[in-house]
């Protein structure tokens, strides 16, 4: 692994107190930030001129759906979509049933390329491909690794197509991939880790939660699960099980410091308090919530470990934060840019939980993992600690991203991806997408 020296750069932290330092040299060795200073007396295999540019920690997408990668502009026949369940049945649950190994791989490749191009260095994926379960997570991981992104993936356990047989297959795929990761870690660090995934409680029976709890315990991983995205999930839990969603999960020991819950728009105050008590993460996905018209998480300030995801709406966290901030203010919320940037950076704590090897993420600081983004951002006003988060939300965007480093390796330099024929990847992806769309049209809702 080549040593990298970035000369004369502005450093901007994305966690409070948002320090900004001018004219600093940053030395990266063996995937770790080794030294920071002014006029460092250091040599490296690669020297980057950072003058006039801004270096910050890589953004983290704390919830994504790579299986949506081939859905953009999807031309298929579909029935009415007047509520959220119809959207799932007519659109997403037909798309995921049309995916095979090639489609999963190309979804992963293009999603990873677009994430890096937007300054995202880690993606937490939540996968589904009911017609291709066994081996699907390896295909997703392969695409992430080929591009050089850092990732975490899992399979969303569900009974929605084939009952308990499908549940068992989903649990086993989570365990199979976790074992694969454990085996690979014996030879050193890995770029992609595992979680134990589940779709949403209304498609997971009691026996399924029991199997997932066993998988969490035996693998040592956390659970990644949708909760209360729509009121239907809440009503189902009350009607079928006579208890709140989070209480039901907690009964199986599935809510702890390694757990990632997603959405949570319609959770009760008691459930949010339980999430906080157990130390679980909750991912807020503003663009997806608006698109699906499922409501708004107006109590984000009550969630202690709130992180930011996209729920399949790409990997551009600059865009996600902008729209999330504007939606919040439109809803009369009290948060300011600093609150949103803090939540985005909190994804680093989630990454540390997933990789669980003592490394640290989320700061440009000696000893931290070198997942870094170099921006060509021309600030029209002073950029200092007191307004850094405001510059992030109001000024910075993916178009400013020039060079991206993941695990101490340059994965994009001046907008180019070393060793990857991006044009060919996207050309092939379009061919695969056309085939997937044709398959979707053969699948009933």
Secondary structure, 3 states (H helix, E strand, C coil): CCCEEEEEEEEECCCCCCCEEEEEEEEEECCEEEEEECCCCCCCCEEEECCCCEEEECEEEEEECHHHCCCCCCCCCCCCCCCHHHHHHHHHHHHHHCCCHHHHHHHHHHHHHHHHHCCEEEEEECECCCCCCCCHHHHHHHHHHHHCCEEEECECECCCCCHHHHHHHHHHHHHHHHHHHHHHHCCCCCCEEECEEEEEHHHCCHHHHHHHHHHHHHHCCCEEEEECCCHHHHHHHHHHHCCCHHHHHHHCCCCCCCCEEEECCCCCHHHHHHHHHHCCEEEECHHHHHHHCCCCCCCHHHCCCEEECCCCCCCCHHHHHHHHHHHHHHCCCCCCHHHHHHHHHCHHHHHHHHHCCCCCCCCCCCCCECCEEEECCCCCCCCCHHHHHHHHHHCCCHHHEEEEEECCEEEEECCECCCCCHHHHHHHHHHHHHHHHHHHCCCCC
